[in-house]
Amino acid sequence: MRANRCVRVCARLILLVIFTATALLAPPPTLFAAGAPLTDADPPATVPTTVPVPAIGRAWPVGSRPRVLRGWEPPATVYGPGHRGVDLAAPAGAPVRAVARGRVAFAGRVAGRGVVSVDVTGTGDPPLRTTYEPVTAAVEEGEEVEPGEVIGTVDANGSHCTAPCVHWGLRRGESYMNPLSLLPPWLLHRGPSRLLPLA
């Protein structure tokens, strides 16, 4: 009788050790959706996203094909270093445009920087949210915007770039994604226009 009890206790201890080792050695959960942040100062992503980003963008935030000064670099861990968005070259005063149809969720200052956030129409609950900074807003919270509509101008101050730029971010809830994934291939890879001969 006593030997049976000892066997059961030992078996439970062995199972406990196996489960604990499995939990400690398992890789951390994926925190960022594939598809590509906001700024490093923004709160980290905490909610995994498995829904793909639809390529519904119809305009670049600045210019017609701006130079990407720094791309999306998702951190390996929630609080790890990374770049939660893309930095696009843009001179101070340049117009900043909505990438897709949506509703302005925020237009104001955060930590001394002008920020405009737009919830993209028809992208679920919570919706995809694009964020642009540093921007002097030309829109107000609650306003509907169309793709290509001017939502502000590039601020001369508040950029974390070494050259003038707009930081463009994308997230769903608290999960950051690559904002470039919103752009369809014809817009993302469009080269300069060329005239072709008629005959």
C-alpha positions as CSV (number, residue, x, y, z in Angstrom):
1,M,0.0,0.0,0.0
2,R,2.8,2.4,1.0
3,A,4.8,1.5,-2.1
4,N,1.8,2.3,-4.4
5,R,1.4,5.7,-2.8
6,C,5.1,6.4,-3.3
7,V,4.9,5.5,-6.9
8,R,1.9,7.9,-7.5
9,V,3.7,10.8,-5.7
10,C,6.8,10.2,-7.7
11,A,4.8,10.0,-11.0
12,R,3.2,13.3,-10.2
13,L,6.5,15.0,-9.4
14,I,8.0,13.7,-12.7
15,L,4.9,15.1,-14.6
16,L,5.3,18.4,-12.8
17,V,9.0,18.6,-13.8
18,I,8.2,17.7,-17.4
19,F,5.4,20.4,-17.7
20,T,7.5,23.0,-16.0
21,A,10.5,22.3,-18.3
22,T,8.2,22.4,-21.4
23,A,6.7,25.7,-20.4
24,L,10.1,27.3,-19.7
25,L,11.7,26.0,-22.9
26,A,8.8,26.9,-25.3
27,P,9.4,29.8,-27.6
28,P,7.6,33.0,-26.7
29,P,4.3,33.7,-28.6
30,T,4.4,35.8,-31.8
31,L,3.5,39.4,-31.0
32,F,3.6,41.0,-34.4
33,A,1.7,40.3,-37.5
34,A,3.6,39.7,-40.6
35,G,3.1,42.5,-43.0
36,A,5.3,45.2,-41.4
37,P,5.6,49.9,-36.5
38,L,4.8,53.5,-34.7
39,T,7.8,54.9,-32.9
40,D,10.2,53.3,-30.4
41,A,8.6,55.5,-27.7
42,D,5.2,54.0,-28.4
43,P,3.8,51.3,-26.2
44,P,4.8,47.8,-27.2
45,A,2.5,45.4,-29.0
46,T,0.8,42.9,-26.7
47,V,-2.0,41.4,-28.7
48,P,-1.2,38.8,-31.5
49,T,-2.8,39.5,-34.8
50,T,-3.3,36.7,-37.4
51,V,-5.6,38.6,-39.8
52,P,-3.6,39.7,-42.9
53,V,-3.4,43.4,-43.8
54,P,-5.5,44.1,-46.9
55,A,-3.6,46.1,-49.6
56,I,-6.3,48.8,-49.7
57,G,-4.0,51.9,-49.7
58,R,-4.5,54.3,-52.6
59,A,-1.9,56.9,-51.8
60,W,1.5,57.3,-50.2
61,P,1.4,59.5,-47.0
62,V,3.9,61.9,-48.6
63,G,4.9,62.5,-52.2
64,S,4.3,60.0,-55.0
65,R,7.1,57.5,-54.1
66,P,9.0,58.8,-51.1
67,R,12.4,57.5,-50.0
68,V,12.2,55.1,-47.1
69,L,14.8,56.3,-44.6
70,R,14.2,53.5,-42.1
71,G,12.0,50.5,-42.5
72,W,9.8,48.4,-40.2
73,E,11.9,46.5,-37.7
74,P,9.7,44.5,-35.3
75,P,11.3,43.9,-31.9
76,A,12.1,40.3,-31.0
77,T,10.3,40.8,-27.6
78,V,7.5,43.0,-26.3
79,Y,10.0,45.6,-24.8
80,G,12.9,44.9,-27.2
81,P,14.5,47.4,-29.5
82,G,12.9,47.9,-32.9
83,H,11.2,50.4,-35.1
84,R,7.4,50.2,-35.1
85,G,6.7,51.9,-38.4
86,V,8.5,53.4,-41.4
87,D,10.2,56.7,-41.8
88,L,9.5,58.5,-45.1
89,A,11.6,61.4,-46.4
90,A,9.5,64.6,-46.5
91,P,10.4,68.2,-46.2
92,A,8.8,70.4,-43.5
93,G,5.5,71.8,-44.7
94,A,4.9,69.0,-47.2
95,P,1.3,67.8,-47.3
96,V,0.6,64.6,-45.5
97,R,-2.2,62.5,-47.0
98,A,-4.5,59.7,-45.8
99,V,-3.5,56.4,-47.3
100,A,-7.0,54.9,-47.3
101,R,-10.6,55.9,-46.5
102,G,-11.3,56.2,-42.8
103,R,-12.3,58.3,-39.7
104,V,-9.8,60.4,-37.8
105,A,-9.4,58.8,-34.4
106,F,-6.9,61.4,-33.0
107,A,-5.5,64.7,-34.1
108,G,-3.3,66.5,-31.6
109,R,0.0,66.5,-29.7
110,V,1.6,63.5,-28.0
111,A,4.8,64.1,-26.1
112,G,5.4,67.4,-27.9
113,R,4.8,65.9,-31.4
114,G,1.9,66.5,-33.7
115,V,0.1,63.2,-34.4
116,V,-2.8,62.2,-36.7
117,S,-4.4,58.7,-36.4
118,V,-7.0,57.4,-38.8
119,D,-9.1,54.2,-38.3
120,V,-9.3,52.6,-41.7
121,T,-12.8,51.9,-42.9
122,G,-13.9,48.3,-43.4
123,T,-10.9,46.6,-41.7
124,G,-12.7,44.8,-38.8
125,D,-12.9,45.3,-35.1
126,P,-10.7,46.7,-33.9
127,P,-10.0,48.4,-37.2
128,L,-6.5,49.0,-38.6
129,R,-5.2,52.4,-37.5
130,T,-2.7,54.4,-39.5
131,T,-0.6,57.0,-37.6
132,Y,1.4,59.9,-39.0
133,E,3.9,62.1,-37.1
134,P,5.2,64.8,-36.7
135,V,2.2,66.4,-38.4
136,T,0.4,69.7,-38.0
137,A,-3.2,68.4,-38.3
138,A,-5.6,69.9,-40.9
139,V,-8.4,67.5,-39.7
140,E,-10.3,67.0,-36.5
141,E,-11.2,63.9,-34.5
142,G,-14.3,62.2,-36.0
143,E,-13.8,63.6,-39.5
144,E,-14.2,61.2,-42.4
145,V,-11.2,61.2,-44.9
146,E,-10.7,59.8,-48.3
147,P,-7.6,58.3,-49.8
148,G,-5.1,61.0,-50.8
149,E,-6.9,63.7,-48.8
150,V,-4.6,66.1,-47.0
151,I,-4.8,65.5,-43.3
152,G,-1.9,67.9,-42.3
153,T,1.6,69.1,-43.1
154,V,5.0,67.8,-42.0
155,D,6.1,69.5,-38.8
156,A,9.6,71.1,-38.7
157,N,10.0,69.9,-35.1
158,G,9.4,66.6,-33.3
159,S,10.9,64.1,-35.8
160,H,13.2,61.4,-34.6
161,C,14.9,61.2,-38.0
162,T,18.2,62.8,-38.8
163,A,16.7,64.2,-42.0
164,P,13.2,65.6,-42.2
165,C,10.7,62.8,-42.3
166,V,7.2,61.5,-41.5
167,H,6.9,58.4,-39.3
168,W,4.1,56.3,-40.6
169,G,2.7,53.5,-38.5
170,L,0.1,50.8,-38.6
171,R,-1.5,48.8,-35.9
172,R,-4.6,46.8,-35.0
173,G,-5.4,47.2,-31.3
174,E,-2.0,47.0,-29.7
175,S,-0.3,44.9,-32.4
176,Y,2.0,46.8,-34.7
177,M,2.3,45.9,-38.4
178,N,4.2,47.0,-41.4
179,P,2.4,50.0,-42.9
180,L,3.9,49.3,-46.4
181,S,1.7,46.2,-46.4
182,L,-1.3,48.5,-46.9
183,L,0.0,49.5,-50.3
184,P,-0.9,47.3,-53.4
185,P,2.1,46.3,-55.6
186,W,1.1,48.8,-58.3
187,L,1.6,51.7,-55.9
188,L,4.4,50.2,-53.8
189,H,6.7,49.4,-56.8
190,R,5.5,52.0,-59.3
191,G,8.5,53.5,-61.1
192,P,8.6,56.8,-63.0
193,S,6.2,57.3,-65.8
194,R,7.5,56.7,-69.3
195,L,6.1,57.8,-72.7
196,L,5.9,55.0,-75.2
197,P,5.9,55.5,-79.0
198,L,2.4,55.5,-80.7
199,A,3.5,53.2,-83.5
